[in-house]
Amino acid sequence: MTRVTVFYVNLFTNGCAPRASAHASLGDAAREVAAGGLGQHFGTLRVEADAHGVVRCVPVDAAGRPGPPRARMLERIAEFRHRTAALDAIDPCERPFDCDAAAEARCRALDALLGERPAGDDDVHAKFCALIGFIPEDVGLVSLDVLADDLRDLAERLRRGEAEAAD
């Protein structure tokens, strides 16, 4: 049997840069939030990992969530979720060609979501939440690299005062 380790990651904003801190228990994570943490707390993730990496990552709260994301980001997220559901509904043993077509459509939707440049922290948060379920199957962790790049880009644009408005 594979051993799974569970830990909790608090997500904070300190200025415009997100920071994370990991804890062995939800109680420890809650105590850090109550003590003020590293800035504005905007969520806690429950992360399960085994010897091969992250198996599951889900939000356990939603404190201080940003506002609604832009319509274009919502469209990309909806398309990715729709394509994921369509792929999950197909038994690859019974319908391998349909499974391949659905997987290809999901890849295009994933590429569109990963390529969508967030305009603000609300877009980053929505994109992050949409990709949480994908992270365990992302062998190269490309999605995390893209999210990190999005955050660095957003922080730089905010420093320069060039944050985009809505659509």
Secondary structure, DSSP 8 states (H G I E B T S, - for coil): ----EEEEEEEEEETTEEEEEEESSHHHHHHHHHTTTTSEEEEEEEEEEETTEEEEEEEEE-TT------HHHHHHHHHHHHHHHHHHTS-TTT-HHHHHHHHHHHHHHHHHHHH---SSHHHHHHHHHHHGGGGGG-TT-HHHHHHHHHHHHHHHHHHHT------
